[in-house]
């Protein structure tokens, strides 16, 4: 599983830059491969409109894609709302601006040559770290055997 997680950042960057997908689609497509979510490419097109903060420099499209991934993976859990809120906090910390808005993120990360590739890759990295923590929390520990 860890090998797949390590590839998420690179896959997201490839989808975004080499295949010209939107930031949200790049996160979804990469996570779909890494976590075997079973999403069709048609389904990921539902997130194409989240590009450039929904076209009005609002909420970051990469973040929207990551929330889509968490919804696909954990959508039946009662604590999905908390999972999403916790990921937003992790995203804000990882991208080091304390915001979810596209405009300030683009001002920091967007370049003419790479577009927002760095922000997409950091979002993918934050997502893989976050899911890895969730998976580790879900593994029950073996009971301790008392030597008494």
C-alpha positions in Angstrom: 0.0 0.0 0.0 2.8 2.5 0.9 4.3 2.1 -2.7 0.9 3.2 -4.1 0.7 6.1 -1.7 4.1 7.4 -2.7 3.1 7.6 -6.3 0.0 9.9 -5.7 2.0 13.1 -5.9 3.8 12.2 -9.1 0.6 10.8 -10.7 -1.4 13.9 -9.9 1.4 16.1 -11.4 1.4 14.0 -14.5 -2.4 14.1 -15.0 -2.4 17.9 -14.3 0.6 18.9 -16.4 1.2 16.2 -19.1 -2.4 15.3 -19.7 -3.8 18.8 -19.2 -6.5 17.8 -16.7 -7.9 20.3 -14.2 -6.5 20.4 -10.7 -9.5 18.6 -9.3 -9.5 16.0 -12.0 -5.8 15.4 -11.5 -6.3 14.6 -7.8 -9.3 12.4 -8.5 -7.6 10.4 -11.3 -4.4 9.9 -9.3 -6.2 8.8 -6.2 -8.5 6.6 -8.2 -5.4 4.7 -9.4 -3.7 4.6 -6.0 -6.7 3.7 -3.9 -8.7 1.6 -6.5 -11.8 3.8 -6.0 -13.5 2.3 -9.1 -14.3 5.8 -10.5 -14.7 5.9 -14.3 -13.0 8.7 -16.2 -16.5 10.0 -17.0 -17.2 10.3 -13.3 -14.0 12.3 -12.8 -15.2 14.8 -15.4 -17.8 15.9 -12.9 -15.0 17.8 -11.3 -13.7 19.6 -14.4 -15.6 22.7 -13.5 -13.8 23.1 -10.2 -10.7 24.4 -12.2 -9.5 27.8 -11.2 -11.6 27.9 -8.0 -14.9 27.1 -9.9 -13.9 29.6 -12.6 -14.1 32.5 -10.2 -10.9 32.0 -8.1 -12.9 30.6 -5.2 -12.2 27.4 -3.4 -9.0 25.7 -4.7 -9.9 23.0 -7.3 -7.2 20.6 -6.0 -8.9 20.8 -2.6 -12.3 20.2 -4.2 -10.8 17.1 -5.9 -9.3 15.8 -2.6 -12.7 16.2 -0.9 -14.2 14.2 -3.7 -11.7 11.5 -3.1 -12.4 11.4 0.6 -16.2 11.3 -0.2 -15.7 8.4 -2.5 -13.5 6.5 0.0 -15.3 7.4 3.2 -18.7 8.6 2.1 -20.6 6.0 4.2 -18.9 6.9 7.4 -20.8 8.9 10.0 -17.7 11.0 10.6 -17.2 12.1 7.0 -17.9 15.8 7.9 -15.1 15.6 10.5 -12.8 13.8 8.1 -13.3 16.6 5.5 -12.8 19.4 8.0 -9.6 17.8 9.3 -8.3 17.4 5.8 -9.1 21.1 5.0 -7.0 22.0 8.0 -4.2 19.7 6.8 -4.4 21.3 3.4 -4.1 24.8 4.8 -1.1 23.8 6.8 0.6 21.9 4.0 0.3 24.7 1.5 1.4 27.1 4.3 -1.0 29.9 3.6 -3.9 29.1 5.9 -6.5 29.5 3.1 -8.5 27.4 0.8 -9.0 30.2 -1.8 -7.5 29.8 -5.2 -6.3 33.4 -5.6 -3.7 33.6 -2.8 -2.7 30.0 -3.6 -2.2 30.8 -7.2 -0.2 34.0 -6.3 2.2 31.8 -4.4 2.3 28.6 -6.5 1.3 29.4 -10.1 4.0 29.9 -12.7 3.7 30.4 -16.4 5.6 27.2 -17.2 4.1 24.9 -14.7 0.7 26.5 -14.0 -0.4 25.3 -10.5 1.5 22.0 -10.6 3.2 22.6 -7.3 -0.1 23.3 -5.5 -1.6 20.2 -7.1 1.3 18.0 -6.0 1.3 19.5 -2.5 -2.4 18.8 -2.2 -1.8 15.2 -3.4 1.0 14.8 -0.8 -1.3 16.2 1.9 -4.0 13.8 0.8 -1.8 10.7 0.9 -0.4 11.6 4.3 -3.9 12.2 5.6 -5.3 8.9 4.3 -2.2 7.1 5.6 -3.0 8.5 9.1 -6.6 7.5 8.8 -5.6 4.0 7.7 -3.2 3.6 10.6 -5.8 4.8 13.1 -8.3 2.2 11.7 -5.9 -0.7 12.4 -6.7 -2.1 15.8 -3.8 -2.8 18.1 -3.2 -6.2 19.4 -4.1 -6.5 23.1 -1.2 -6.3 25.5 -0.4 -9.5 27.3 0.2 -8.9 30.9 3.3 -10.6 32.5 1.8 -10.5 35.9 
